[in-house]
């Protein structure tokens, strides 16, 4: 997991450096232009650094890249937070859920205390990095400290079956 975060930070460092340089350039140009209001279109990104044989990195004045806004990973998802999840399986198979349908442990369904029935939720296991999309069809969990109960099929897909419960991250998907 630390390797993954390190890689993410390494990919972001050039962008951060570009934003810092662009901001410094924006400040200087704003002072030179009598503090006029600047919009995003007025910001110019500095040219990328290139390697020159024997002399180290140099500013490449021929190439300039426009600033790119960071986009969220999934613009159609609303983060619901993190917490503990558990799963329920064969012991409840065939029983009616709070929505009225019969529980099937082989379907990708879940129980949540407040989300509307039919809501689609992405459940991610941060330990394994695996995700599954479940449909809310029941109420619960009724165990203190639990955020969601998923079906056995969903727990299997994200790697929760062996432990029986574990930390998850939830995101509500737009329908």
N, C-alpha and C positions, 0 to 999 in steps of 0.2 A: 504494500500500500504506500509506503514511503517513497518507493521508486516511482510510482504513478504520479504522486504529487510533485516530486522533483521534476519529472518530465514536463508536467503542466506548467510549472513555474519557469522552467527553461524556455518553453515556447512563448511565454508571456513577456519575458524580459525585453526582447527587442521592441515589442509594442509599447511597453512602459517607457523605455528610453526615447522612442519616437514621440510619445505624448509629452514627455518632459521637455524635449528640445522644441517641439511645436509650441508649447506654452511659453517657453522663454522667448521664442521668436515673436509670438503674439504680443507679449508684454512690451517688447522693444518697439514693434511697429505701432502699437496703440499709443505709446508716448510720442512717437514721431508724428503721428497723425492727429495730434491735439486731442487725445482721449476719445475719439469717435467710437460709437458702438459698433462692435464687430460681430458678424454672424458666423455660423459654421463654414459658410462658403469662403470666408476670408482667411481661414486657417490653411496654411501650406505646410505639408509634412516635409521635413528635411530629407535630403537625398540619402539613400542607404550607403553604409560603409562598404568599401571593397578592399581586397588584399592587393597590394602592389609588391612585386617581388623585391625582397630585401629591405623595404622601408616601412612595413607594418600597415595597419589599416589607414585608409585615406577616404575622404569624402568624395563620392562619385557625383559630380555636378551634372552629369548628363541625364541621370535617371532620378526621377522623383516620384514617390508613390503617394497617392491620396490616402488620407486617414480613413480607416474602415471602422464603423461602429460595431461593437461586440453585440452579437445576437444571442438571445437565450437559447439553450439547448433545445427546448421544445416550446415554441411560442403559444401552443394551444393547451399548456398544462399549468395548473396553479399548485404551487408547492403547499402541502398541508403540514409539513413538519416530520419529525422523526419520533420513534417510540418503539415499544416492544410489540411483536406480533406472535401469535400462536396459531395452531391449526387444529381443525377438527375433521375427523374422517369417518370411517365405517360405523362407529358407534351411534352416529346420528343419521345414517343413510335412510332415506325414505320418510323421515319426519318432516312436518311442515315447517317452513321458515316463517319469519314475521311477515314476509311479503305474500305468503299464501302458497308458494310453490314448494314442491318436495325437494329436500336437500339431496344432492348427488355429489359425493366426494370427488368424482372424476371431472366435474365441471370447474371452470375458473371463476369461482364466486367467493364472496367474503361477507363478514358481518362487521358493521360499524355502528356506533351509537347514534350518530346524527345525520350522516349523509343520506340524501334521498335514495329510495330504491331505484335501481337501474343506473345509478352513477357508475362511471368507469373510472377506476383508480389504478395508477401504476404503482406497484409495490416493488421496491428495490432493496435487496439485501446488500448493505455496504461492504460486508465481509467478502462476499463472493463476486459482487459487481453485477449479479444477475437480476433481471427485472421480469415482472409478469403483469399483465393487465387483467384485473378482476372486475366483476360486476357486483355491486352491492345488492344483496337480496335478503339480508337478515339483520337483526339487531344484536348488539354485543360488541365486544366481549364484556363479560360481567366480572372478570377477574381484575382486581385493582392493579394498576400499572400497565395494563395492556391497551394498545391503541386500535388493533384490528385483529380479527380472526379470519384466516384464509382457509379455503378448502385444501384437502390433502394434495390434490393435483397442483394447485398453485404453490403450496409449500415445497413440493418436490422440485418444481422448476427453479425455485430460487435458493434451494439448499437449506431448508429449515426442518426437514423431517427428522434427521438424526438427533438434533438437539431438542426438538419439540417446540422451541420458541427462539426468538432472537431479535436483534435490532433491525428496524426497517425504516425506509424513507418513503413517504407517500406523496403522490402528486395526483390531483384531480384533473382528468382529461375532459376537454370540452367535447360535447356530443356533436 
